[in-house]
Each structure stands twice: as structure tokens, then as C-alpha cells.
Amino acid sequence: MGRAHEVRAKAMAASAAARSSLFMRASKEIYMAAKSGEPDPTMNLALRSAIEKWKGQNVTKDVIERAIQKAKGGSQENYTAGRYEGFAQGASALIVDTLTDNTNRAYTGVNSCFKKKGGHLGTPGSVSYNFTEYGVIEFDGGNRDEIEENLIMADVDVASVESDEGYITILTDPTALNAAKDVLAEMGITEFDTNEIKMVPNELVELDGEEEEKFKQLVAMLEECEDVQAVYHNVKFHD
């Protein structure tokens, strides 16, 4: 998390393929959120949360608007969520979430990525017990103690508030993510690098140079896969 996450996210955004994949993931999630209720973020909390999440990852306004308009237009396109768990180099473990209109294609694509980079898929539950689901908020800031105090005073279910070189990482119960953002908004904090519910590893592992490079290639390949929505792992990068 923290700076390591920020560095990786910026590196991913540097490639055109990664940017295209990012926009596709954002479009699908926002479209599905808009279809789940009113296609208006002021009346649809799921849609508002999805928009805020992807704005934090520099998804452009026109991508967001096209996804909402697609839902408003009554499109019958539908996507099914899936989750795959797998292993790669050393003690590395990954969780891969998909959102797809073709579950067979999604499985084939994810499985192919693992095989090409020396990993393999496991059974459901074989990896996820090493992770905890949290609401994650990350942003530039230096007032850690004040932030933590305000969250506690507002009775927000917070797991931790950490500061690393002026970068704040907040972990909340998944149901408390929006409450935490409301408290931060009252403090004038409204811009986030990360603002979403994620699977966070309970412990991090380190790989040697060659293994780490191969693992990074696997993550990048998965993140550019057509049906992959999110990739979570337990490796500490040395960037």
C-alpha cells in the first residue's frame, strides 16, 4: 500500500495498453452501477462511489459520462463478477477479480496469464484467507493524528491510519468507507489516489530480483486482460 501502490499505479498508467485497460474497467463498473438503480450519482450511492473511485485513478470525464449514458439508453449488456485465486513465484499469492460477459473467456484469459508467467490457479479459498477486505483511502497529507482523532470521534470503524513521508493510508471496515470520506470532507480533504474497497494482504512477502521481475510481468499481464477488473497480491515491490 502507500507509496509502493502509488509508484506501481503511475508506472501502469504510463503505457497506452494499461490506460486503455483502465478505462475499460472503469466503464464496465460505472455502467453496472448505473444500471443497478437510478443512473444519477446524486441518487445512487453505488454509482457515486464508483465514479469517485475511478476519478481517483485519473479516468476521464468523458469515459464516465459515456458509461452512464449507455445505462440510461437501456442497454441490455450485462456483466458477471468472478474471482480467481492463484500462486506464482516464491510465496506470492494473488486474487483476481473479473467482470465479464463471457465467463469461459475470463477463466481462459486469467489461467493463460498464470501459466505464461510460471504461476497456477488454486481452488476458491486457497489464497483469500491471507487477505482482509478493507475500505482503503490514500492521499497526500501530513495531519495523521488529527485525521485519526476525527474518525474515532465520528465513530467510524477504522482499522488503521498510517503516514509514510506525507502520504496517508486509511483502512476501514468496508461498510464504513463512505462515512470515513464524509469525515475527511468536513476537514477539506476530497481528493484521493485510492478510494475503494480492496483485498489487503495480512502479510507481505519479498522476492529476489529475477522472481520479482517475473511476478511484475504477471501482474501487468493480468491487469491488461480484457475481463480482469482488479488484481490483489501480497508481494512487496522494491521500486
TIROBA-66908 format. One record per residue (C-alpha): residue in one letter; chain; x, y, z negated. Coordinates in Angstrom, 3 decimals. Layout:
<marvexs>
<marvex 'a', 'A', <X, Y, Z>> ...
</marvexs>
This chain:
<marvexs>
<marvex 'm', 'A', <0.000, 0.000, 0.000>> <marvex 'g', 'A', <1.076, 3.674, -0.300>> <marvex 'r', 'A', <3.982, 4.791, 1.835>> <marvex 'a', 'A', <4.561, 1.343, 3.303>> <marvex 'h', 'A', <0.989, 1.343, 4.581>> <marvex 'e', 'A', <1.352, 4.878, 5.918>> <marvex 'v', 'A', <4.562, 4.087, 7.805>> <marvex 'r', 'A', <3.050, 0.977, 9.375>> <marvex 'a', 'A', <-0.132, 2.809, 10.366>> <marvex 'k', 'A', <1.819, 5.575, 12.084>> <marvex 'a', 'A', <4.022, 3.056, 13.873>> <marvex 'm', 'A', <0.946, 1.241, 15.142>> <marvex 'a', 'A', <-0.620, 4.470, 16.383>> <marvex 'a', 'A', <2.491, 5.152, 18.471>> <marvex 's', 'A', <1.588, 2.562, 21.112>> <marvex 'a', 'A', <-1.153, 3.070, 23.656>> <marvex 'a', 'A', <-2.368, -0.521, 23.260>> <marvex 'a', 'A', <-2.651, -0.106, 19.499>> <marvex 'r', 'A', <-4.539, 3.171, 19.905>> <marvex 's', 'A', <-6.981, 1.558, 22.328>> <marvex 's', 'A', <-7.494, -1.329, 19.903>> <marvex 'l', 'A', <-8.052, 1.110, 17.038>> <marvex 'f', 'A', <-10.744, 2.953, 18.971>> <marvex 'm', 'A', <-12.456, -0.311, 19.922>> <marvex 'r', 'A', <-12.565, -1.483, 16.296>> <marvex 'a', 'A', <-13.927, 1.861, 15.169>> <marvex 's', 'A', <-16.562, 1.913, 17.901>> <marvex 'k', 'A', <-17.885, -1.553, 17.031>> <marvex 'e', 'A', <-18.087, -0.890, 13.303>> <marvex 'i', 'A', <-19.750, 2.518, 13.699>> <marvex 'y', 'A', <-22.195, 1.129, 16.273>> <marvex 'm', 'A', <-23.218, -1.726, 13.958>> <marvex 'a', 'A', <-23.567, 0.654, 11.001>> <marvex 'a', 'A', <-25.743, 2.976, 13.104>> <marvex 'k', 'A', <-27.916, 0.029, 14.168>> <marvex 's', 'A', <-28.344, -1.106, 10.551>> <marvex 'g', 'A', <-30.525, 1.901, 9.707>> <marvex 'e', 'A', <-31.089, 5.443, 10.872>> <marvex 'p', 'A', <-28.365, 6.457, 13.376>> <marvex 'd', 'A', <-27.836, 9.600, 11.301>> <marvex 'p', 'A', <-24.937, 9.739, 8.799>> <marvex 't', 'A', <-26.893, 12.074, 6.513>> <marvex 'm', 'A', <-29.499, 9.330, 6.029>> <marvex 'n', 'A', <-27.396, 6.182, 6.478>> <marvex 'l', 'A', <-24.713, 5.621, 3.810>> <marvex 'a', 'A', <-23.117, 2.711, 5.683>> <marvex 'l', 'A', <-22.768, 4.865, 8.801>> <marvex 'r', 'A', <-21.369, 7.801, 6.852>> <marvex 's', 'A', <-18.809, 5.559, 5.162>> <marvex 'a', 'A', <-17.774, 4.021, 8.500>> <marvex 'i', 'A', <-17.323, 7.455, 10.080>> <marvex 'e', 'A', <-15.236, 8.705, 7.140>> <marvex 'k', 'A', <-13.113, 5.558, 7.204>> <marvex 'w', 'A', <-12.202, 5.826, 10.870>> <marvex 'k', 'A', <-11.778, 9.600, 10.846>> <marvex 'g', 'A', <-9.035, 8.983, 8.292>> <marvex 'q', 'A', <-7.302, 6.818, 10.909>> <marvex 'n', 'A', <-7.448, 9.613, 13.498>> <marvex 'v', 'A', <-10.259, 8.157, 15.577>> <marvex 't', 'A', <-11.508, 10.972, 17.800>> <marvex 'k', 'A', <-14.915, 12.608, 17.505>> <marvex 'd', 'A', <-15.985, 11.524, 20.994>> <marvex 'v', 'A', <-15.368, 7.832, 20.176>> <marvex 'i', 'A', <-17.542, 8.190, 17.073>> <marvex 'e', 'A', <-20.300, 10.041, 18.911>> <marvex 'r', 'A', <-20.395, 7.524, 21.781>> <marvex 'a', 'A', <-20.855, 4.665, 19.325>> <marvex 'i', 'A', <-23.734, 6.448, 17.596>> <marvex 'q', 'A', <-25.383, 7.370, 20.890>> <marvex 'k', 'A', <-25.088, 3.749, 22.001>> <marvex 'a', 'A', <-27.084, 2.696, 18.937>> <marvex 'k', 'A', <-29.606, 5.488, 19.483>> <marvex 'g', 'A', <-30.077, 4.290, 23.054>> <marvex 'g', 'A', <-31.397, 0.965, 21.810>> <marvex 's', 'A', <-28.506, -1.198, 22.997>> <marvex 'q', 'A', <-29.126, -4.898, 22.273>> <marvex 'e', 'A', <-25.408, -5.639, 21.973>> <marvex 'n', 'A', <-24.667, -7.387, 18.705>> <marvex 'y', 'A', <-21.544, -8.477, 16.836>> <marvex 't', 'A', <-20.964, -11.240, 14.304>> <marvex 'a', 'A', <-18.471, -10.887, 11.463>> <marvex 'g', 'A', <-15.940, -13.656, 10.794>> <marvex 'r', 'A', <-12.963, -14.286, 8.536>> <marvex 'y', 'A', <-9.863, -16.428, 9.109>> <marvex 'e', 'A', <-7.116, -17.240, 6.614>> <marvex 'g', 'A', <-3.635, -18.305, 7.570>> <marvex 'f', 'A', <0.056, -18.678, 6.774>> <marvex 'a', 'A', <3.207, -17.500, 8.516>> <marvex 'q', 'A', <6.893, -17.031, 7.686>> <marvex 'g', 'A', <8.105, -17.829, 4.181>> <marvex 'a', 'A', <5.369, -17.389, 1.569>> <marvex 's', 'A', <3.429, -14.943, 3.734>> <marvex 'a', 'A', <-0.348, -15.159, 3.830>> <marvex 'l', 'A', <-2.883, -13.336, 5.984>> <marvex 'i', 'A', <-6.612, -12.676, 6.067>> <marvex 'v', 'A', <-8.020, -11.736, 9.477>> <marvex 'd', 'A', <-11.498, -10.252, 9.802>> <marvex 't', 'A', <-13.229, -10.294, 13.165>> <marvex 'l', 'A', <-16.291, -8.589, 14.635>> <marvex 't', 'A', <-17.269, -10.219, 17.902>> <marvex 'd', 'A', <-19.980, -11.030, 20.420>> <marvex 'n', 'A', <-18.250, -14.364, 21.138>> <marvex 't', 'A', <-17.156, -16.392, 18.092>> <marvex 'n', 'A', <-15.362, -19.025, 20.189>> <marvex 'r', 'A', <-13.246, -16.339, 21.856>> <marvex 'a', 'A', <-12.493, -14.778, 18.466>> <marvex 'y', 'A', <-11.264, -18.065, 16.998>> <marvex 't', 'A', <-9.189, -18.880, 20.072>> <marvex 'g', 'A', <-7.577, -15.448, 20.094>> <marvex 'v', 'A', <-6.683, -15.461, 16.384>> <marvex 'n', 'A', <-5.411, -19.051, 16.481>> <marvex 's', 'A', <-3.282, -18.305, 19.543>> <marvex 'c', 'A', <-1.610, -15.357, 17.804>> <marvex 'f', 'A', <-0.659, -17.507, 14.819>> <marvex 'k', 'A', <0.725, -20.298, 16.988>> <marvex 'k', 'A', <2.775, -17.957, 19.171>> <marvex 'k', 'A', <4.487, -16.419, 16.158>> <marvex 'g', 'A', <5.141, -19.543, 14.102>> <marvex 'g', 'A', <2.112, -19.449, 11.822>> <marvex 'h', 'A', <-1.001, -21.542, 11.385>> <marvex 'l', 'A', <-4.582, -21.137, 10.238>> <marvex 'g', 'A', <-5.737, -22.561, 6.922>> <marvex 't', 'A', <-9.131, -23.506, 5.549>> <marvex 'p', 'A', <-11.578, -20.975, 4.059>> <marvex 'g', 'A', <-10.350, -20.031, 0.586>> <marvex 's', 'A', <-6.783, -21.222, 1.152>> <marvex 'v', 'A', <-5.474, -17.634, 1.114>> <marvex 's', 'A', <-8.192, -15.339, -0.215>> <marvex 'y', 'A', <-7.689, -16.356, -3.840>> <marvex 'n', 'A', <-4.364, -14.480, -3.664>> <marvex 'f', 'A', <-6.192, -11.235, -2.819>> <marvex 't', 'A', <-8.688, -8.970, -4.575>> <marvex 'e', 'A', <-11.291, -6.846, -2.823>> <marvex 'y', 'A', <-10.996, -3.170, -3.756>> <marvex 'g', 'A', <-12.180, 0.199, -2.607>> <marvex 'v', 'A', <-8.946, 1.885, -1.500>> <marvex 'i', 'A', <-8.348, 5.637, -1.246>> <marvex 'e', 'A', <-4.944, 7.033, -0.226>> <marvex 'f', 'A', <-3.952, 10.657, 0.268>> <marvex 'd', 'A', <-1.232, 13.253, -0.326>> <marvex 'g', 'A', <-1.449, 14.675, -3.832>> <marvex 'g', 'A', <0.557, 15.257, -6.975>> <marvex 'n', 'A', <-2.026, 15.553, -9.761>> <marvex 'r', 'A', <-2.302, 11.862, -10.647>> <marvex 'd', 'A', <-3.153, 12.313, -14.351>> <marvex 'e', 'A', <-5.902, 14.836, -13.645>> <marvex 'i', 'A', <-7.399, 12.605, -10.954>> <marvex 'e', 'A', <-7.407, 9.563, -13.225>> <marvex 'e', 'A', <-8.935, 11.545, -16.097>> <marvex 'n', 'A', <-11.740, 12.910, -13.900>> <marvex 'l', 'A', <-12.537, 9.449, -12.521>> <marvex 'i', 'A', <-12.685, 7.980, -16.024>> <marvex 'm', 'A', <-14.813, 10.852, -17.324>> <marvex 'a', 'A', <-17.245, 10.265, -14.444>> <marvex 'd', 'A', <-17.440, 6.582, -15.451>> <marvex 'v', 'A', <-16.092, 5.405, -12.093>> <marvex 'd', 'A', <-14.975, 1.759, -12.166>> <marvex 'v', 'A', <-11.282, 2.320, -11.365>> <marvex 'a', 'A', <-8.680, -0.446, -11.330>> <marvex 's', 'A', <-5.644, 1.833, -10.937>> <marvex 'v', 'A', <-4.414, 5.275, -9.905>> <marvex 'e', 'A', <-0.792, 5.312, -8.721>> <marvex 's', 'A', <1.503, 8.056, -7.484>> <marvex 'd', 'A', <4.540, 7.484, -5.267>> <marvex 'e', 'A', <6.522, 10.509, -4.096>> <marvex 'g', 'A', <3.443, 12.718, -3.968>> <marvex 'y', 'A', <1.222, 10.048, -2.420>> <marvex 'i', 'A', <-1.808, 8.909, -4.426>> <marvex 't', 'A', <-3.328, 5.422, -4.186>> <marvex 'i', 'A', <-6.619, 4.711, -5.979>> <marvex 'l', 'A', <-8.105, 1.227, -6.317>> <marvex 't', 'A', <-11.749, 0.976, -7.363>> <marvex 'd', 'A', <-14.394, -1.673, -7.619>> <marvex 'p', 'A', <-15.840, -1.958, -4.087>> <marvex 't', 'A', <-19.195, -0.628, -5.304>> <marvex 'a', 'A', <-17.512, 2.458, -6.815>> <marvex 'l', 'A', <-15.747, 3.716, -3.677>> <marvex 'n', 'A', <-18.323, 6.394, -2.856>> <marvex 'a', 'A', <-18.567, 7.508, -6.480>> <marvex 'a', 'A', <-14.794, 7.974, -6.549>> <marvex 'k', 'A', <-14.916, 10.059, -3.365>> <marvex 'd', 'A', <-17.641, 12.237, -4.904>> <marvex 'v', 'A', <-15.388, 12.959, -7.892>> <marvex 'l', 'A', <-12.469, 13.774, -5.594>> <marvex 'a', 'A', <-14.690, 16.057, -3.503>> <marvex 'e', 'A', <-15.526, 18.036, -6.656>> <marvex 'm', 'A', <-11.756, 18.504, -7.068>> <marvex 'g', 'A', <-11.479, 19.773, -3.491>> <marvex 'i', 'A', <-9.949, 16.541, -2.161>> <marvex 't', 'A', <-11.730, 15.460, 1.019>> <marvex 'e', 'A', <-9.002, 14.332, 3.445>> <marvex 'f', 'A', <-7.819, 10.726, 3.131>> <marvex 'd', 'A', <-5.361, 8.492, 5.006>> <marvex 't', 'A', <-7.236, 5.415, 3.754>> <marvex 'n', 'A', <-10.857, 5.352, 2.666>> <marvex 'e', 'A', <-12.336, 1.860, 2.851>> <marvex 'i', 'A', <-12.944, -1.495, 1.201>> <marvex 'k', 'A', <-9.943, -3.797, 1.703>> <marvex 'm', 'A', <-8.453, -7.090, 0.595>> <marvex 'v', 'A', <-5.394, -6.198, -1.508>> <marvex 'p', 'A', <-2.734, -8.842, -2.310>> <marvex 'n', 'A', <-2.313, -9.667, -6.003>> <marvex 'e', 'A', <1.447, -10.036, -5.457>> <marvex 'l', 'A', <3.796, -9.071, -2.632>> <marvex 'v', 'A', <6.468, -11.302, -1.095>> <marvex 'e', 'A', <9.615, -10.304, 0.779>> <marvex 'l', 'A', <11.016, -11.875, 3.942>> <marvex 'd', 'A', <14.532, -11.756, 5.331>> <marvex 'g', 'A', <15.315, -9.646, 8.396>> <marvex 'e', 'A', <14.510, -12.158, 11.145>> <marvex 'e', 'A', <11.449, -13.562, 9.389>> <marvex 'e', 'A', <10.130, -10.083, 8.648>> <marvex 'e', 'A', <10.509, -9.030, 12.271>> <marvex 'k', 'A', <8.633, -12.104, 13.493>> <marvex 'f', 'A', <5.924, -11.505, 10.907>> <marvex 'k', 'A', <5.533, -7.878, 12.035>> <marvex 'q', 'A', <5.118, -9.114, 15.583>> <marvex 'l', 'A', <2.340, -11.449, 14.443>> <marvex 'v', 'A', <0.529, -8.633, 12.625>> <marvex 'a', 'A', <0.839, -6.331, 15.640>> <marvex 'm', 'A', <-0.417, -9.049, 17.983>> <marvex 'l', 'A', <-3.412, -9.745, 15.745>> <marvex 'e', 'A', <-4.251, -6.052, 15.404>> <marvex 'e', 'A', <-4.323, -5.695, 19.173>> <marvex 'c', 'A', <-6.513, -8.788, 19.605>> <marvex 'e', 'A', <-9.876, -7.951, 21.178>> <marvex 'd', 'A', <-12.073, -9.327, 18.383>> <marvex 'v', 'A', <-9.937, -8.566, 15.322>> <marvex 'q', 'A', <-11.303, -5.879, 13.031>> <marvex 'a', 'A', <-8.783, -5.923, 10.166>> <marvex 'v', 'A', <-5.623, -7.757, 9.091>> <marvex 'y', 'A', <-4.566, -8.042, 5.440>> <marvex 'h', 'A', <-1.329, -9.630, 4.241>> <marvex 'n', 'A', <0.959, -9.976, 1.236>> <marvex 'v', 'A', <4.328, -9.009, 2.750>> <marvex 'k', 'A', <6.339, -6.016, 1.526>> <marvex 'f', 'A', <7.930, -4.375, 4.544>> <marvex 'h', 'A', <11.372, -2.806, 4.280>> <marvex 'd', 'A', <10.760, 0.158, 6.642>> 
</marvexs>
